[in-house]
């Protein structure tokens, strides 16, 4: 994309096909990518004047919940001020809708700045701190099966780590036998010499999470992700104290304020008569080891970088969540190359979300003209050196696909148990 392009492609790729929401137990998740653009009209690359308009639509693809128009006498290079204006001029801040809109805007501005100056984004973020970024692929699908063969295929593709859903749908209290298959799948995949992260996906409630963590611990998963739903901070702290497995979380957190409770060490405040004091011997640690913000929902490069830097203060690693398209993935890697506490990044190549039942459909490489920059070698992707995000988008194909699928609306699957009660997807 030229830095003087009037239409700036943002990190959500266009949808591929109309998919109706599924209410059947076990249905596969449709492709979660969305279409979003930010128009920079009257863009002056010298920065003398520009008008920036952002139309923010609801993530569910229906009629807009609201619109935000930013009219700024700012050059697109004023990334921080534009971010602050988009965020702080809203009385209601944060949340997945506003922060996703800001994310697309912010990533586009960093890309424009890098292309204008002729340098990769990581150079603008303080320079590289590594030559390669670790990545992992997905195996198993929504209801994990055939994981051993899929893990072998991932290993042949160059991956040294994978992630899979830990469980299928579970009742609030389920039979302990429902957890046995999880342990067996982990053992099978690790038997070929590949590391495995397990995504609980918020499907496991407190009643079973501690049992599952204990059963998995002897087999050393790389991490467990969302072992409890976001918001259960105190409950997660108790689980954190009961296991040595690294706990990861963050895809449903959108700002530093959202992340803060999961990092901070809290001490109980004791009131005695007219005195208030904090006992020095009763600290409660934070409850995660790995923070996983999604750059397309957590304020783009600007806010995601601040989240990663804040996490480093607590010795918490940074592993971007990214089951999305090439722009979001490239932006995540730009942070990976420049962030000291970066650990590993999710990669959606041939991920079950994006493919049809027969394994076909557009994928991570479909919309870029230089897919070789994402080649996986020894579990890593080499430094992106081209200006901006380091990728070249096929804008003609994207616009055609967006037009052909203008009625697309993504919904996550909805699951119910045998008793008819709702279960977490």
C-alpha positions as a LaTeX table, in Angstrom:
\begin{tabular}{lrrr}
\hline
Residue & $x$ (\AA) & $y$ (\AA) & $z$ (\AA) \\
\hline
Unk1 & 0.00 & 0.00 & 0.00 \\
Unk2 & 1.37 & 3.34 & $-1.00$ \\
Unk3 & 1.72 & 5.88 & 1.84 \\
Unk4 & $-0.32$ & 8.30 & $-0.25$ \\
Unk5 & $-3.11$ & 5.82 & $-0.87$ \\
Unk6 & $-6.53$ & 7.30 & $-0.16$ \\
Unk7 & $-7.98$ & 4.03 & 1.11 \\
Unk8 & $-6.05$ & 2.45 & 3.98 \\
Unk9 & $-6.67$ & $-1.23$ & 4.47 \\
Unk10 & $-7.09$ & $-2.16$ & 8.08 \\
Unk11 & $-6.32$ & $-5.41$ & 9.86 \\
Unk12 & $-9.62$ & $-7.21$ & 9.36 \\
Unk13 & $-9.66$ & $-8.96$ & 6.02 \\
Unk14 & $-12.93$ & $-9.07$ & 4.08 \\
Unk15 & $-15.27$ & $-11.95$ & 4.78 \\
Unk16 & $-15.25$ & $-14.86$ & 2.39 \\
Unk17 & $-18.81$ & $-16.11$ & 2.37 \\
Unk18 & $-22.12$ & $-15.55$ & 4.14 \\
Unk19 & $-22.42$ & $-17.81$ & 7.16 \\
Unk20 & $-25.48$ & $-18.11$ & 9.32 \\
Unk21 & $-25.09$ & $-18.55$ & 13.06 \\
Unk22 & $-25.12$ & $-22.15$ & 14.16 \\
Unk23 & $-27.03$ & $-23.44$ & 17.12 \\
Unk24 & $-26.02$ & $-27.04$ & 16.63 \\
Unk25 & $-23.74$ & $-28.63$ & 19.15 \\
Unk26 & $-20.29$ & $-29.09$ & 17.70 \\
Unk27 & $-20.57$ & $-26.87$ & 14.65 \\
Unk28 & $-17.34$ & $-25.36$ & 13.47 \\
Unk29 & $-16.72$ & $-21.67$ & 13.98 \\
Unk30 & $-17.11$ & $-19.65$ & 10.79 \\
Unk31 & $-14.37$ & $-17.35$ & 9.63 \\
Unk32 & $-14.11$ & $-14.55$ & 12.19 \\
Unk33 & $-12.42$ & $-11.92$ & 10.01 \\
Unk34 & $-14.25$ & $-8.71$ & 9.28 \\
Unk35 & $-13.99$ & $-5.86$ & 6.83 \\
Unk36 & $-13.08$ & $-2.43$ & 8.00 \\
Unk37 & $-11.57$ & 0.61 & 6.26 \\
Unk38 & $-10.43$ & 4.03 & 7.33 \\
Unk39 & $-10.57$ & 6.78 & 4.76 \\
Unk40 & $-7.90$ & 9.46 & 4.82 \\
Unk41 & $-9.26$ & 12.21 & 2.62 \\
Unk42 & $-7.20$ & 15.12 & 1.39 \\
Unk43 & $-4.11$ & 13.39 & 2.72 \\
Unk44 & $-1.01$ & 15.54 & 2.49 \\
Unk45 & 2.14 & 13.46 & 3.02 \\
Unk46 & 3.96 & 16.59 & 4.14 \\
Unk47 & 1.61 & 16.79 & 7.09 \\
Unk48 & 0.31 & 20.29 & 6.46 \\
Unk49 & $-3.33$ & 19.27 & 6.71 \\
Unk50 & $-5.55$ & 16.25 & 6.62 \\
Unk51 & $-9.07$ & 15.29 & 7.49 \\
Unk52 & $-9.51$ & 11.86 & 8.98 \\
Unk53 & $-12.90$ & 10.21 & 9.08 \\
Unk54 & $-13.54$ & 6.93 & 10.83 \\
Unk55 & $-16.86$ & 5.15 & 10.58 \\
Unk56 & $-17.12$ & 2.72 & 13.49 \\
Unk57 & $-19.56$ & $-0.11$ & 12.95 \\
Unk58 & $-20.68$ & $-2.80$ & 15.31 \\
Unk59 & $-18.69$ & $-6.00$ & 15.20 \\
Unk60 & $-21.75$ & $-8.10$ & 14.56 \\
Unk61 & $-22.02$ & $-6.75$ & 11.01 \\
Unk62 & $-25.56$ & $-5.39$ & 11.31 \\
Unk63 & $-26.63$ & $-1.77$ & 11.40 \\
Unk64 & $-24.08$ & 0.53 & 13.01 \\
Unk65 & $-24.48$ & 0.92 & 16.74 \\
Unk66 & $-22.80$ & 4.29 & 16.49 \\
Unk67 & $-20.61$ & 6.40 & 14.28 \\
Unk68 & $-17.48$ & 8.27 & 15.16 \\
Unk69 & $-16.16$ & 11.00 & 12.91 \\
Unk70 & $-12.80$ & 12.51 & 13.69 \\
Unk71 & $-12.01$ & 15.78 & 11.95 \\
Unk72 & $-8.44$ & 16.57 & 12.77 \\
Unk73 & $-5.99$ & 19.16 & 11.56 \\
Unk74 & $-3.32$ & 16.55 & 12.07 \\
Unk75 & $-0.98$ & 14.71 & 9.77 \\
Unk76 & $-1.34$ & 10.92 & 9.76 \\
Unk77 & 2.13 & 10.89 & 11.34 \\
Unk78 & 0.55 & 12.25 & 14.55 \\
Unk79 & $-0.18$ & 8.69 & 15.63 \\
Unk80 & $-0.28$ & 9.25 & 19.38 \\
Unk81 & $-2.45$ & 12.36 & 19.25 \\
Unk82 & $-4.91$ & 10.74 & 16.86 \\
Unk83 & $-5.12$ & 7.69 & 19.13 \\
Unk84 & $-5.73$ & 9.87 & 22.18 \\
Unk85 & $-8.40$ & 11.85 & 20.35 \\
Unk86 & $-10.22$ & 8.71 & 19.20 \\
Unk87 & $-10.12$ & 7.23 & 22.71 \\
Unk88 & $-10.38$ & 10.11 & 25.16 \\
Unk89 & $-12.96$ & 12.15 & 23.29 \\
Unk90 & $-15.40$ & 9.32 & 23.90 \\
Unk91 & $-17.35$ & 9.59 & 27.14 \\
Unk92 & $-17.81$ & 5.78 & 27.05 \\
Unk93 & $-14.38$ & 4.30 & 26.53 \\
Unk94 & $-12.91$ & 0.88 & 26.00 \\
Unk95 & $-14.84$ & $-2.22$ & 25.01 \\
Unk96 & $-14.54$ & $-4.41$ & 21.97 \\
Unk97 & $-16.37$ & $-2.13$ & 19.51 \\
Unk98 & $-14.55$ & 1.16 & 20.03 \\
Unk99 & $-11.16$ & $-0.45$ & 20.65 \\
Unk100 & $-11.43$ & $-2.59$ & 17.50 \\
Unk101 & $-12.20$ & 0.50 & 15.43 \\
Unk102 & $-9.25$ & 2.35 & 16.98 \\
Unk103 & $-7.05$ & $-0.70$ & 16.40 \\
Unk104 & $-7.60$ & $-0.62$ & 12.65 \\
Unk105 & $-6.98$ & 3.11 & 12.51 \\
Unk106 & $-3.83$ & 2.89 & 14.61 \\
Unk107 & $-2.27$ & 0.03 & 12.64 \\
Unk108 & $-2.92$ & 1.88 & 9.37 \\
Unk109 & $-1.22$ & 5.02 & 10.72 \\
Unk110 & 1.89 & 3.10 & 11.79 \\
Unk111 & 2.02 & 1.43 & 8.37 \\
Unk112 & 1.73 & 4.81 & 6.63 \\
Unk113 & 4.47 & 6.31 & 8.78 \\
Unk114 & 6.83 & 3.40 & 8.12 \\
Unk115 & 6.23 & 3.50 & 4.38 \\
Unk116 & 6.63 & 7.28 & 4.28 \\
Unk117 & 9.97 & 7.09 & 6.09 \\
Unk118 & 11.06 & 3.93 & 4.29 \\
Unk119 & 11.59 & 1.86 & 7.46 \\
Unk120 & 9.81 & $-1.10$ & 9.06 \\
Unk121 & 7.51 & $-0.34$ & 11.98 \\
Unk122 & 9.82 & $-2.11$ & 14.45 \\
Unk123 & 12.45 & 0.52 & 13.66 \\
Unk124 & 10.00 & 3.22 & 14.79 \\
Unk125 & 9.35 & 1.33 & 18.03 \\
Unk126 & 12.95 & 1.54 & 19.21 \\
Unk127 & 14.60 & $-0.99$ & 16.93 \\
Unk128 & 14.79 & $-4.75$ & 16.87 \\
Unk129 & 15.62 & $-6.83$ & 19.92 \\
Unk130 & 15.63 & $-10.15$ & 18.02 \\
Unk131 & 16.12 & $-11.48$ & 14.51 \\
Unk132 & 13.23 & $-13.99$ & 14.52 \\
Unk133 & 9.85 & $-14.41$ & 16.22 \\
Unk134 & 8.53 & $-17.69$ & 17.58 \\
Unk135 & 5.12 & $-18.68$ & 16.23 \\
Unk136 & 2.69 & $-21.54$ & 16.79 \\
Unk137 & 0.00 & $-23.12$ & 14.61 \\
Unk138 & $-3.40$ & $-24.59$ & 15.46 \\
Unk139 & $-4.51$ & $-28.21$ & 15.50 \\
Unk140 & $-7.71$ & $-29.99$ & 16.44 \\
Unk141 & $-10.57$ & $-27.64$ & 15.62 \\
Unk142 & $-13.37$ & $-26.54$ & 17.92 \\
Unk143 & $-13.92$ & $-30.11$ & 19.06 \\
Unk144 & $-10.38$ & $-31.43$ & 19.06 \\
Unk145 & $-9.82$ & $-34.68$ & 17.19 \\
Unk146 & $-7.17$ & $-36.30$ & 15.02 \\
Unk147 & $-4.61$ & $-34.12$ & 16.76 \\
Unk148 & $-1.63$ & $-36.44$ & 16.34 \\
Unk149 & $-1.76$ & $-36.45$ & 12.55 \\
Unk150 & $-2.34$ & $-32.71$ & 12.46 \\
Unk151 & 0.61 & $-32.15$ & 14.81 \\
Unk152 & 2.83 & $-34.20$ & 12.49 \\
Unk153 & 1.72 & $-32.01$ & 9.58 \\
Unk154 & 2.50 & $-28.86$ & 11.56 \\
Unk155 & 5.93 & $-30.18$ & 12.42 \\
Unk156 & 6.58 & $-30.85$ & 8.73 \\
Unk157 & 5.56 & $-27.23$ & 8.01 \\
Unk158 & 8.32 & $-26.01$ & 10.32 \\
Unk159 & 6.44 & $-25.46$ & 13.58 \\
Unk160 & 7.91 & $-26.49$ & 16.91 \\
Unk161 & 4.81 & $-25.52$ & 18.91 \\
Unk162 & 1.06 & $-25.79$ & 18.41 \\
Unk163 & $-2.11$ & $-24.88$ & 20.26 \\
Unk164 & $-5.35$ & $-26.80$ & 20.52 \\
Unk165 & $-8.62$ & $-26.49$ & 22.36 \\
Unk166 & $-8.32$ & $-28.33$ & 25.65 \\
Unk167 & $-11.89$ & $-29.57$ & 25.87 \\
Unk168 & $-15.17$ & $-29.79$ & 24.04 \\
Unk169 & $-18.23$ & $-28.24$ & 25.64 \\
Unk170 & $-18.50$ & $-28.93$ & 29.36 \\
Unk171 & $-21.26$ & $-28.60$ & 31.88 \\
Unk172 & $-20.74$ & $-26.33$ & 34.87 \\
Unk173 & $-20.01$ & $-29.51$ & 36.77 \\
Unk174 & $-19.18$ & $-32.44$ & 34.53 \\
Unk175 & $-17.90$ & $-35.95$ & 35.04 \\
Unk176 & $-14.15$ & $-36.07$ & 35.76 \\
Unk177 & $-14.00$ & $-38.63$ & 32.94 \\
Unk178 & $-14.65$ & $-35.73$ & 30.53 \\
Unk179 & $-11.14$ & $-34.50$ & 31.29 \\
Unk180 & $-9.31$ & $-37.74$ & 30.53 \\
Unk181 & $-9.34$ & $-37.23$ & 26.76 \\
Unk182 & $-7.60$ & $-33.86$ & 27.20 \\
Unk183 & $-4.67$ & $-35.46$ & 28.99 \\
Unk184 & $-4.43$ & $-38.20$ & 26.35 \\
Unk185 & $-4.38$ & $-35.72$ & 23.46 \\
Unk186 & $-1.63$ & $-33.72$ & 25.15 \\
Unk187 & 0.48 & $-36.84$ & 25.64 \\
Unk188 & 0.00 & $-37.89$ & 22.00 \\
Unk189 & 1.07 & $-34.56$ & 20.54 \\
Unk190 & 4.05 & $-34.16$ & 22.84 \\
Unk191 & 5.23 & $-37.66$ & 21.89 \\
Unk192 & 6.50 & $-36.34$ & 18.53 \\
Unk193 & 8.65 & $-33.69$ & 20.18 \\
Unk194 & 6.47 & $-30.62$ & 19.78 \\
Unk195 & 5.28 & $-28.21$ & 22.48 \\
Unk196 & 1.56 & $-27.72$ & 23.09 \\
Unk197 & $-0.46$ & $-24.83$ & 24.45 \\
Unk198 & $-3.96$ & $-25.72$ & 25.64 \\
Unk199 & $-6.79$ & $-23.23$ & 25.16 \\
Unk200 & $-9.51$ & $-23.71$ & 27.77 \\
Unk201 & $-11.40$ & $-20.95$ & 25.88 \\
Unk202 & $-13.37$ & $-20.05$ & 28.99 \\
Unk203 & $-15.29$ & $-23.31$ & 28.59 \\
Unk204 & $-14.16$ & $-24.68$ & 31.94 \\
Unk205 & $-15.73$ & $-23.34$ & 35.10 \\
Unk206 & $-14.06$ & $-23.16$ & 38.50 \\
Unk207 & $-15.60$ & $-26.48$ & 39.49 \\
Unk208 & $-13.44$ & $-28.35$ & 36.96 \\
Unk209 & $-10.57$ & $-25.98$ & 36.11 \\
Unk210 & $-8.49$ & $-26.93$ & 39.13 \\
Unk211 & $-8.99$ & $-30.64$ & 38.44 \\
Unk212 & $-7.96$ & $-30.26$ & 34.81 \\
Unk213 & $-4.89$ & $-28.16$ & 35.64 \\
Unk214 & $-3.76$ & $-30.75$ & 38.17 \\
Unk215 & $-4.26$ & $-33.61$ & 35.70 \\
Unk216 & $-2.27$ & $-31.79$ & 33.01 \\
Unk217 & 0.61 & $-30.66$ & 35.20 \\
Unk218 & 2.74 & $-33.86$ & 35.00 \\
Unk219 & 2.68 & $-33.60$ & 31.19 \\
Unk220 & 3.92 & $-29.99$ & 31.05 \\
Unk221 & 1.85 & $-28.09$ & 28.51 \\
Unk222 & 3.48 & $-24.93$ & 27.18 \\
Unk223 & 0.68 & $-22.91$ & 28.81 \\
Unk224 & $-3.02$ & $-23.05$ & 29.57 \\
Unk225 & $-5.11$ & $-20.25$ & 28.09 \\
Unk226 & $-8.23$ & $-18.71$ & 29.62 \\
Unk227 & $-8.60$ & $-21.42$ & 32.27 \\
Unk228 & $-11.44$ & $-19.27$ & 33.62 \\
Unk229 & $-13.55$ & $-16.63$ & 31.95 \\
Unk230 & $-12.19$ & $-13.07$ & 32.10 \\
Unk231 & $-13.49$ & $-11.14$ & 35.08 \\
Unk232 & $-12.88$ & $-13.88$ & 37.63 \\
Unk233 & $-9.68$ & $-12.30$ & 38.92 \\
Unk234 & $-9.77$ & $-13.54$ & 42.50 \\
Unk235 & $-10.79$ & $-17.02$ & 41.40 \\
Unk236 & $-7.93$ & $-17.07$ & 38.91 \\
Unk237 & $-5.50$ & $-16.03$ & 41.63 \\
Unk238 & $-6.50$ & $-19.09$ & 43.62 \\
Unk239 & $-5.98$ & $-21.34$ & 40.59 \\
Unk240 & $-2.66$ & $-19.64$ & 39.89 \\
Unk241 & $-1.48$ & $-20.59$ & 43.38 \\
Unk242 & $-2.41$ & $-24.23$ & 42.80 \\
Unk243 & $-0.50$ & $-24.96$ & 39.57 \\
Unk244 & 2.97 & $-24.55$ & 38.11 \\
Unk245 & 1.66 & $-24.46$ & 34.53 \\
Unk246 & 2.04 & $-20.99$ & 32.96 \\
Unk247 & $-1.36$ & $-19.29$ & 32.75 \\
Unk248 & $-2.13$ & $-17.15$ & 29.69 \\
Unk249 & $-5.02$ & $-14.77$ & 29.12 \\
Unk250 & $-5.90$ & $-11.52$ & 27.37 \\
Unk251 & $-7.77$ & $-11.82$ & 24.07 \\
Unk252 & $-10.93$ & $-10.43$ & 25.71 \\
Unk253 & $-9.10$ & $-7.55$ & 27.42 \\
Unk254 & $-8.83$ & $-4.35$ & 25.41 \\
Unk255 & $-6.89$ & $-1.74$ & 27.40 \\
Unk256 & $-4.24$ & $-1.46$ & 30.09 \\
Unk257 & $-7.02$ & $-0.77$ & 32.55 \\
Unk258 & $-8.58$ & $-4.13$ & 31.67 \\
Unk259 & $-5.25$ & $-5.94$ & 32.08 \\
Unk260 & $-4.15$ & $-4.24$ & 35.28 \\
Unk261 & $-6.05$ & $-6.42$ & 37.82 \\
Unk262 & $-4.45$ & $-9.57$ & 36.41 \\
Unk263 & $-0.93$ & $-8.22$ & 36.95 \\
Unk264 & $-1.01$ & $-6.37$ & 40.21 \\
Unk265 & 0.06 & $-7.71$ & 43.56 \\
Unk266 & $-2.73$ & $-6.90$ & 45.96 \\
Unk267 & $-2.49$ & $-6.77$ & 49.73 \\
Unk268 & $-5.53$ & $-6.94$ & 51.98 \\
Unk269 & $-6.27$ & $-3.73$ & 53.84 \\
Unk270 & $-6.96$ & $-4.28$ & 57.52 \\
Unk271 & $-8.97$ & $-1.79$ & 59.54 \\
Unk272 & $-8.45$ & $-1.81$ & 63.31 \\
Unk273 & $-10.21$ & 0.82 & 65.39 \\
Unk274 & $-9.14$ & 4.13 & 63.81 \\
Unk275 & $-6.14$ & 2.71 & 61.95 \\
Unk276 & $-5.86$ & 1.30 & 58.44 \\
Unk277 & $-2.80$ & $-0.74$ & 57.55 \\
Unk278 & $-1.59$ & $-3.38$ & 55.08 \\
Unk279 & 0.00 & $-6.49$ & 56.59 \\
Unk280 & 3.38 & $-6.92$ & 54.88 \\
Unk281 & 3.26 & $-10.72$ & 55.11 \\
Unk282 & 0.01 & $-11.30$ & 53.19 \\
Unk283 & 0.58 & $-10.30$ & 49.55 \\
Unk284 & $-1.52$ & $-11.85$ & 46.81 \\
Unk285 & 0.36 & $-12.24$ & 43.55 \\
Unk286 & $-0.97$ & $-11.48$ & 40.09 \\
Unk287 & $-2.63$ & $-14.40$ & 38.35 \\
Unk288 & $-1.08$ & $-14.74$ & 34.87 \\
Unk289 & 2.33 & $-15.53$ & 33.42 \\
Unk290 & 1.56 & $-14.58$ & 29.81 \\
Unk291 & $-0.54$ & $-11.71$ & 28.50 \\
Unk292 & $-2.27$ & $-12.28$ & 25.14 \\
Unk293 & $-3.82$ & $-9.06$ & 23.81 \\
Unk294 & $-5.23$ & $-9.18$ & 20.28 \\
Unk295 & $-3.77$ & $-6.28$ & 18.33 \\
Unk296 & $-6.93$ & $-5.94$ & 16.26 \\
Unk297 & $-9.06$ & $-5.41$ & 19.37 \\
Unk298 & $-6.67$ & $-3.92$ & 21.96 \\
Unk299 & $-6.02$ & $-0.51$ & 20.44 \\
Unk300 & $-3.66$ & $-1.51$ & 17.65 \\
Unk301 & 0.10 & $-1.21$ & 17.88 \\
Unk302 & 0.01 & 1.77 & 20.27 \\
Unk303 & $-2.06$ & 0.33 & 23.13 \\
Unk304 & $-0.89$ & $-3.27$ & 22.66 \\
Unk305 & 2.69 & $-2.10$ & 23.00 \\
Unk306 & 1.81 & $-0.28$ & 26.21 \\
Unk307 & 0.14 & $-3.43$ & 27.55 \\
Unk308 & 3.27 & $-5.46$ & 26.75 \\
Unk309 & 5.53 & $-2.90$ & 28.42 \\
Unk310 & 3.34 & $-2.83$ & 31.51 \\
Unk311 & 3.42 & $-6.63$ & 31.68 \\
Unk312 & 7.23 & $-6.64$ & 31.56 \\
Unk313 & 7.24 & $-4.72$ & 34.84 \\
Unk314 & 5.64 & $-7.79$ & 36.45 \\
Unk315 & 7.89 & $-10.29$ & 34.64 \\
Unk316 & 4.92 & $-11.39$ & 32.53 \\
Unk317 & 5.57 & $-12.51$ & 28.96 \\
Unk318 & 3.84 & $-11.14$ & 25.86 \\
Unk319 & 2.28 & $-13.58$ & 23.36 \\
Unk320 & $-0.09$ & $-11.84$ & 20.92 \\
Unk321 & $-3.41$ & $-13.52$ & 20.19 \\
Unk322 & $-3.88$ & $-13.51$ & 16.40 \\
Unk323 & $-6.26$ & $-15.95$ & 14.68 \\
Unk324 & $-6.77$ & $-13.28$ & 12.00 \\
Unk325 & $-5.43$ & $-12.02$ & 8.68 \\
Unk326 & $-2.01$ & $-10.91$ & 7.43 \\
Unk327 & $-2.25$ & $-7.26$ & 8.51 \\
Unk328 & $-3.00$ & $-8.12$ & 12.12 \\
Unk329 & $-0.33$ & $-10.85$ & 12.01 \\
Unk330 & 2.32 & $-8.56$ & 10.52 \\
Unk331 & 1.50 & $-5.86$ & 13.08 \\
Unk332 & 1.86 & $-8.42$ & 15.89 \\
Unk333 & 5.25 & $-9.48$ & 14.55 \\
Unk334 & 6.40 & $-5.85$ & 14.40 \\
Unk335 & 5.80 & $-5.72$ & 18.15 \\
Unk336 & 7.46 & $-9.10$ & 18.58 \\
Unk337 & 10.65 & $-7.93$ & 16.92 \\
Unk338 & 10.84 & $-4.84$ & 19.15 \\
Unk339 & 9.49 & $-6.03$ & 22.52 \\
Unk340 & 11.88 & $-7.63$ & 25.03 \\
Unk341 & 9.30 & $-9.79$ & 26.82 \\
Unk342 & 7.78 & $-11.20$ & 23.61 \\
Unk343 & 7.41 & $-14.99$ & 23.79 \\
Unk344 & 5.49 & $-16.37$ & 20.83 \\
Unk345 & 2.72 & $-15.33$ & 18.40 \\
Unk346 & $-0.34$ & $-17.19$ & 17.21 \\
Unk347 & $-0.42$ & $-17.83$ & 13.43 \\
Unk348 & $-3.68$ & $-18.54$ & 11.59 \\
Unk349 & $-2.18$ & $-20.31$ & 8.58 \\
Unk350 & $-4.48$ & $-23.25$ & 7.70 \\
Unk351 & $-6.45$ & $-22.67$ & 10.91 \\
Unk352 & $-9.80$ & $-24.40$ & 11.27 \\
Unk353 & $-11.67$ & $-21.10$ & 11.59 \\
Unk354 & $-10.71$ & $-20.11$ & 8.06 \\
Unk355 & $-11.25$ & $-23.35$ & 6.18 \\
Unk356 & $-14.37$ & $-25.18$ & 5.09 \\
Unk357 & $-15.05$ & $-28.77$ & 6.12 \\
Unk358 & $-13.13$ & $-30.04$ & 3.08 \\
Unk359 & $-10.05$ & $-28.00$ & 4.02 \\
Unk360 & $-10.54$ & $-25.34$ & 1.33 \\
Unk361 & $-11.11$ & $-21.62$ & 1.40 \\
Unk362 & $-9.07$ & $-18.40$ & 1.51 \\
Unk363 & $-6.39$ & $-18.38$ & 4.16 \\
Unk364 & $-3.65$ & $-16.23$ & 5.71 \\
Unk365 & $-1.67$ & $-15.98$ & 2.46 \\
Unk366 & $-4.59$ & $-15.40$ & 0.09 \\
Unk367 & $-4.64$ & $-11.62$ & 0.27 \\
Unk368 & $-0.91$ & $-10.83$ & 0.23 \\
Unk369 & 1.48 & $-10.72$ & $-2.72$ \\
Unk370 & 4.61 & $-11.61$ & $-0.74$ \\
Unk371 & 3.66 & $-14.62$ & 1.41 \\
Unk372 & 7.29 & $-15.71$ & 1.55 \\
Unk373 & 7.89 & $-13.23$ & 4.37 \\
Unk374 & 5.79 & $-15.48$ & 6.64 \\
Unk375 & 7.81 & $-18.64$ & 5.97 \\
Unk376 & 8.19 & $-20.72$ & 9.13 \\
Unk377 & 11.64 & $-22.17$ & 9.80 \\
Unk378 & 12.48 & $-23.99$ & 13.03 \\
Unk379 & 9.32 & $-22.59$ & 14.59 \\
Unk380 & 10.18 & $-18.97$ & 13.78 \\
Unk381 & 9.58 & $-16.21$ & 11.24 \\
Unk382 & 12.51 & $-14.05$ & 10.22 \\
Unk383 & 12.69 & $-10.29$ & 10.60 \\
Unk384 & 10.33 & $-8.34$ & 8.35 \\
Unk385 & 12.54 & $-5.76$ & 6.66 \\
Unk386 & 10.29 & $-3.98$ & 4.14 \\
Unk387 & 8.89 & $-0.55$ & 5.07 \\
Unk388 & 5.78 & $-0.26$ & 7.22 \\
Unk389 & 4.22 & $-3.57$ & 8.19 \\
Unk390 & 6.43 & $-5.37$ & 5.69 \\
Unk391 & 3.67 & $-6.93$ & 3.56 \\
Unk392 & 2.09 & $-6.11$ & 0.21 \\
Unk393 & $-1.68$ & $-6.50$ & 0.08 \\
Unk394 & $-3.70$ & $-7.52$ & $-2.97$ \\
Unk395 & $-6.14$ & $-4.63$ & $-2.73$ \\
Unk396 & $-8.02$ & $-5.56$ & $-5.89$ \\
Unk397 & $-8.79$ & $-9.04$ & $-4.58$ \\
Unk398 & $-9.79$ & $-7.66$ & $-1.18$ \\
Unk399 & $-12.25$ & $-5.17$ & $-2.67$ \\
Unk400 & $-13.75$ & $-7.82$ & $-4.95$ \\
Unk401 & $-14.14$ & $-10.26$ & $-2.09$ \\
Unk402 & $-15.70$ & $-7.61$ & 0.14 \\
Unk403 & $-18.23$ & $-6.75$ & $-2.57$ \\
Unk404 & $-19.06$ & $-10.40$ & $-3.25$ \\
Unk405 & $-19.66$ & $-11.02$ & 0.45 \\
Unk406 & $-21.29$ & $-7.78$ & 1.47 \\
Unk407 & $-24.01$ & $-9.66$ & 3.35 \\
Unk408 & $-21.55$ & $-11.55$ & 5.52 \\
Unk409 & $-22.17$ & $-11.49$ & 9.27 \\
Unk410 & $-20.06$ & $-13.54$ & 11.65 \\
Unk411 & $-21.36$ & $-15.08$ & 14.86 \\
Unk412 & $-19.62$ & $-17.42$ & 17.19 \\
Unk413 & $-21.31$ & $-20.81$ & 17.47 \\
Unk414 & $-23.81$ & $-21.27$ & 20.28 \\
Unk415 & $-23.69$ & $-24.50$ & 22.23 \\
Unk416 & $-26.18$ & $-26.24$ & 24.49 \\
Unk417 & $-25.75$ & $-29.38$ & 26.51 \\
Unk418 & $-27.96$ & $-32.48$ & 26.54 \\
Unk419 & $-30.13$ & $-30.82$ & 29.21 \\
Unk420 & $-30.77$ & $-27.82$ & 26.97 \\
Unk421 & $-28.66$ & $-25.47$ & 29.09 \\
Unk422 & $-26.22$ & $-23.01$ & 27.51 \\
Unk423 & $-22.55$ & $-23.95$ & 27.43 \\
Unk424 & $-19.55$ & $-21.76$ & 26.74 \\
Unk425 & $-18.07$ & $-21.81$ & 23.24 \\
\hline
\end{tabular}
